Structures are given as structure tokens and as C-alpha cells.
């Protein structure tokens, strides 16, 4: 009888021990395969730039954990709930090993190291729209013009050698959708039909080395613009007077019997010039047979101010149109 009670006690003890072990195992956290996520600001830093890092981990109370931050193996900061850390990157071609170490009673001691290699990425865009000779501004895109973006990555490897742009991987996105046909190895340019009237496109590019050790990312907003018309006098001796826009400076004529005016269709796509239509009016009356150059002859005895207006349309792009005018004064 005594032996039976003893066996029962042993059996109960074993059950309690088994349940305790099972409970302890169920609540132990193995972080070997768990990600300790860090959020970098900026996400892809350049050289000698201040970077702020925040840790994101949800399997322990991070506010009660002891967090240590190391730069290249050297302890830089330590504290309870110290989730944020700021450091400065090195020069191009020099990597920084950032290690975060988290200590808590329920997870023990875990750490993860991130390698940060600074890089630089510039995006330059151009469009197929027209600008006149000696125009100081940039050609702007208008309704559905062709836009080309070229990437200029500055990636320096550990040997201090700049990596050829054609040896990198490119992922292009238009309005957050990947353009597979334009992405890939060495694809450092991206061409597309620009936004429609009153809209814009967001172009995103991520560039990385083949081993993923160096990365950079950049976004650019391509906005739509309105086309314009510029008027200039075409002087028989001096040529086109590009320094005097007739929209702002009325043309005063005293002695000349004939004047030549050149109109520039600013920001119109000019690949198909036959699609561009010019509709001139002189003193509110249509003047037919002219394109971007018009000749105005002064009738004998005529004096006064006369409005000269022009409407330019793209016959293939119905929403692409511009109108402008200036005053011609005969004295």
C-alpha cells in the first residue's frame, strides 16, 4: 500500500515536471531565425550623412529591454528601452558595421549586425518638347510628351573603385508599379509617355550591386506643364531678336513697310511637325497660309495698335494647345 502511494507521488511529480517543462518551452523565444528590423532615416544614406535608426521588434517588451548599439564593434550607446540611435556614415567605398544587441529576461541576449555602405543616386530627366535657340530654361514636358530619365549612380566598392553604371541592377517603377521591361541589369535609363493634362507621374528607381551589398533609391515627380507661344521680331539685318519677347514688349514700327514675326511653339513635341497647326489672326481677322513665321505688310496711311494673335494646336493630341498675342503699333 505504501509502495502504491509512493508510485502515485512519483507519477504526479513527473506530470508536474513535464507540464512545467512544456510550459517553459512554449514560452521560450528563439530569435535565431527572427528578424530584428531597423528603420533607417534616410533609408539609403549617402556619404558622411547623419542617420537615425529605430528598432522594431514585437516579441518582447522593448521598452524594458536593455539595448546596446555598436559601431564597428565599439559600444556607442546602451540603455533600457533605447530604441533610437544616431550615427554618421563614412566616405564612399567605406562600410559601417552597425550592431544592435537586445537583452531581456524572456528572450535572453540577441544581436544583429547591419552593414551600411553609402551610395549616391541622381536622376536627370529630359523630354522631346521644343525650346528655341539660346533659351535659358529647361524643356518641360507637356501633355503626353516623351520623357526620358537617366540614372547616375555613384557606387564605390571596398577597393575605392567606382562601379560602372552598366554593371548594376535597376528596378524602375512608374506610379509604384514595376516596369519589368525597363528594369534589369544595366538598365540605367527609362523612357515613357508623360502624364496627361493636369496630372503627374511618380517615378521610383532602386539601384543595387549584384550581391546587394550597396543599394540606393530615389523618387522623382514628373509634373505636367502647359505649352506656350513666344513671339520675336525677325529683323532683316540682325536676325531673330531672341532678347525681346513681344508678349511683354509691344512692337513699335515707324518706318518699316514690312515686318517679319517668328513664333516659337514652346514645349510642344516636335517629332511630327506636320501635326502642329498654326492659326494666326491680325486685328481679329484670320491670316491663312502661315506657320511659325508670318510677314505683316503695312498699308499706306495706316496708324494705330493692332492685336496679333496665334493659336497652336497639336492635331494628334487634342488637349495640347496654346494661345498668345501681342500688340503691333504703327506710328
C-alpha positions in Angstrom: 0.0 0.0 0.0 2.8 2.3 0.9 4.6 1.5 -2.4 1.4 2.3 -4.4 1.2 5.8 -2.7 4.8 6.4 -3.4 4.4 5.4 -7.0 1.5 7.8 -7.3 3.5 10.7 -5.9 6.3 10.0 -8.3 3.9 9.9 -11.1 2.3 13.2 -10.1 5.7 14.8 -9.8 6.7 13.6 -13.2 3.4 15.0 -14.6 4.0 18.4 -12.9 7.6 18.4 -14.1 6.6 17.5 -17.7 3.9 20.2 -17.7 6.3 22.8 -16.3 8.9 21.9 -19.0 6.3 22.1 -21.7 5.1 25.4 -20.4 8.6 26.8 -20.2 9.4 25.5 -23.7 6.3 27.1 -25.1 7.2 30.5 -23.7 10.8 30.5 -24.6 11.6 32.6 -27.7 14.3 31.5 -30.1 15.5 34.6 -32.1 18.0 32.7 -34.2 15.6 32.9 -37.2 13.7 36.0 -36.2 14.4 39.4 -37.8 15.3 42.4 -35.8 14.1 45.1 -38.0 15.7 48.5 -38.2 14.2 51.6 -39.8 16.8 53.9 -41.3 16.2 57.6 -41.9 17.2 58.3 -44.6 16.5 54.8 -45.9 19.6 54.8 -48.2 22.2 57.2 -46.8 24.9 58.9 -48.7 28.5 59.6 -47.6 29.2 61.5 -44.3 25.5 61.7 -43.6 23.8 61.6 -40.2 21.5 58.6 -40.0 18.8 57.9 -37.3 17.9 54.3 -36.6 14.8 52.9 -34.8 14.5 49.3 -33.9 11.3 47.4 -34.5 10.8 44.1 -32.5 7.4 42.9 -31.2 8.2 39.6 -29.4 9.3 41.3 -26.2 8.6 44.5 -24.3 11.3 46.6 -26.0 10.7 49.4 -23.5 12.0 47.2 -20.7 14.9 45.5 -22.6 18.5 46.7 -22.4 19.6 47.8 -25.9 23.2 48.3 -26.9 24.4 49.9 -30.1 27.9 49.2 -31.6 29.7 50.8 -34.4 32.4 48.6 -35.9 32.4 46.5 -32.7 32.7 49.5 -30.4 29.9 50.2 -27.9 28.5 53.6 -28.6 25.2 53.7 -26.6 23.5 51.5 -24.1 20.3 51.8 -22.0 16.9 50.4 -21.1 14.4 51.0 -23.9 17.0 52.8 -26.0 15.2 52.1 -29.3 16.8 55.0 -31.3 20.4 55.6 -32.3 22.1 58.2 -34.5 25.4 57.7 -36.3 27.3 59.2 -39.2 28.2 57.2 -42.4 31.8 57.1 -43.7 33.1 58.2 -47.1 32.1 56.5 -50.3 33.6 53.0 -50.5 33.8 52.6 -46.7 31.3 50.5 -44.9 30.0 50.8 -41.3 29.0 47.7 -39.3 26.1 48.7 -37.1 25.2 46.1 -34.4 22.2 46.2 -32.2 22.2 43.9 -29.1 19.0 43.3 -27.1 18.9 41.8 -23.7 15.6 40.8 -21.9 14.6 38.1 -19.5 12.2 36.4 -21.8 14.5 36.3 -24.9 18.0 36.3 -23.4 20.7 38.1 -25.4 20.3 38.5 -29.1 22.0 40.7 -31.6 22.1 41.5 -35.3 24.6 43.4 -37.5 23.8 45.6 -40.4 26.4 46.7 -43.0 25.8 50.2 -44.3 27.7 51.3 -47.4 27.0 54.8 -48.5 25.9 55.5 -52.1 24.6 58.3 -54.2 22.0 58.4 -57.0 21.0 61.2 -59.2 18.2 61.2 -61.7 18.2 63.6 -64.7 15.2 63.8 -67.0 14.6 65.3 -70.4 11.7 65.5 -72.8 11.1 65.7 -76.5 9.5 69.2 -76.4 10.8 72.2 -78.2 12.8 75.1 -76.9 14.2 77.9 -79.1 17.9 78.6 -79.7 19.6 80.3 -76.7 16.6 79.5 -74.4 17.9 79.6 -70.9 15.3 77.3 -69.4 14.8 73.6 -69.4 12.5 71.9 -71.9 9.4 70.9 -69.9 7.1 68.0 -70.5 3.5 68.7 -71.6 0.5 66.6 -72.3 1.8 63.1 -73.2 5.2 64.1 -74.3 8.0 61.6 -74.2 10.1 61.7 -71.1 13.5 60.1 -70.6 15.1 59.6 -67.2 18.8 58.7 -66.9 20.3 57.4 -63.7 23.7 58.4 -62.5 24.7 56.2 -59.6 27.8 56.8 -57.6 28.7 53.4 -56.2 32.2 52.9 -54.8 33.4 49.4 -53.9 35.6 48.5 -51.0 38.7 48.9 -53.2 37.8 52.6 -53.8 36.8 51.9 -57.5 33.6 53.4 -58.9 31.3 50.7 -60.2 30.2 51.1 -63.9 26.6 52.1 -64.1 26.1 49.3 -66.6 27.2 46.7 -64.0 24.3 47.4 -61.6 20.7 46.2 -61.2 17.9 48.7 -61.8 14.3 48.4 -60.7 12.1 51.2 -62.3 8.6 51.9 -61.1 6.0 54.3 -62.5 3.3 55.3 -60.0 4.6 52.5 -57.7 4.1 49.8 -60.4 7.3 47.9 -61.5 8.1 48.4 -65.2 9.5 44.9 -65.9 10.5 45.7 -69.5 12.6 48.6 -68.4 14.2 47.0 -65.3 17.2 44.7 -65.1 20.9 44.6 -65.4 22.5 47.8 -66.8 19.1 49.4 -67.5 20.1 52.9 -66.4 17.5 54.8 -68.4 13.8 54.8 -68.5 11.5 56.3 -71.3 7.8 56.7 -71.0 4.8 58.7 -72.2 4.4 61.6 -69.7 1.3 62.4 -67.7 -1.9 63.7 -69.2 -3.1 67.2 -68.7 -3.3 68.3 -65.0 -1.7 65.0 -63.8 1.7 63.8 -62.7 3.8 60.7 -62.6 5.9 59.4 -59.7 9.0 57.6 -61.0 10.9 55.5 -58.5 14.2 53.8 -59.0 16.1 51.3 -56.8 19.7 50.5 -57.8 21.9 47.8 -56.3 25.0 45.8 -56.8 24.7 42.2 -57.9 25.4 40.9 -54.4 23.1 43.5 -52.8 25.8 45.0 -50.7 25.3 48.5 -51.9 21.9 50.0 -52.6 20.3 53.3 -53.3 16.8 54.6 -54.1 15.3 57.8 -55.4 11.9 59.1 -56.4 11.2 61.9 -58.9 7.9 63.6 -59.7 7.2 64.4 -63.3 4.5 67.1 -63.5 2.6 68.3 -66.4 3.1 71.7 -67.8 1.3 74.0 -70.3 2.8 74.8 -73.7 3.4 78.4 -74.5 4.0 80.7 -77.5 6.9 83.1 -77.7 6.9 85.9 -80.3 10.1 87.6 -81.6 10.8 90.0 -84.4 12.8 88.6 -87.3 14.9 91.6 -88.2 16.3 91.6 -91.8 19.7 92.7 -90.6 20.1 91.3 -87.1 18.0 88.1 -87.4 15.6 86.9 -84.8 15.8 89.2 -81.7 15.6 86.5 -79.0 16.2 89.0 -76.3 12.9 90.7 -76.8 9.7 88.7 -76.2 6.9 90.6 -77.9 4.4 89.3 -75.4 5.9 91.7 -72.9 7.3 94.4 -75.2 4.9 95.8 -77.8 6.4 96.1 -81.2 6.5 99.7 -82.3 7.1 100.4 -86.0 7.7 103.8 -87.5 9.3 103.4 -90.9 9.2 99.8 -92.0 6.7 98.7 -94.5 7.1 95.1 -93.8 7.7 93.2 -90.5 8.5 89.5 -90.0 7.5 87.7 -86.8 8.7 84.3 -85.7 6.6 82.3 -83.2 8.2 79.5 -81.2 5.9 76.7 -80.0 7.5 76.3 -76.6 7.1 72.8 -75.0 5.3 71.3 -78.0 6.5 67.8 -79.1 8.2 68.3 -82.4 8.8 64.8 -83.6 6.0 65.2 -86.1 6.0 68.8 -87.1 3.2 68.2 -89.6 0.9 67.6 -86.7 1.4 71.2 -85.4 -1.2 73.6 -86.7 -0.8 77.4 -86.6 -3.8 79.7 -86.7 -2.9 83.4 -87.0 -5.1 86.4 -86.6 -4.3 90.0 -87.4 -6.6 92.7 -85.9 -9.0 89.8 -85.1 -9.2 88.6 -88.7 -7.8 85.2 -89.7 -4.5 85.2 -91.6 -4.1 82.0 -93.6 -1.1 80.3 -95.1 1.5 80.9 -92.4 3.2 78.5 -90.0 5.6 79.7 -87.3 6.7 82.7 -89.4 4.4 85.5 -90.6 5.0 88.6 -92.7 2.9 91.7 -92.0 2.8 94.5 -94.5 1.8 98.0 -93.6 -0.7 99.6 -95.8 -0.2 103.2 -96.7 -1.5 105.6 -94.2 -2.3 103.0 -91.5 -1.5 104.0 -87.9 -2.6 102.6 -84.6 -2.4 99.5 -82.5 -3.3 96.1 -83.9 -3.5 92.8 -81.9 -1.6 89.9 -83.4 -2.7 86.5 -82.0 -1.8 82.9 -82.6 -3.4 79.6 -81.6 -1.2 76.5 -81.9 -2.8 73.0 -81.8 -1.4 69.5 -82.0 -3.7 67.6 -84.3 -2.8 64.2 -82.7 -3.0 65.4 -79.1 -6.3 67.3 -78.9 -5.6 68.6 -75.4 -2.3 70.1 -76.4 -3.0 73.7 -77.3 -1.6 77.2 -76.7 -2.7 80.7 -77.4 -0.9 84.1 -77.1 -0.9 87.6 -78.6 1.0 90.8 -78.8 0.3 94.3 -80.0 1.8 95.8 -83.1 1.9 99.6 -83.1 2.1 101.5 -86.4 3.2 105.1 -85.8 
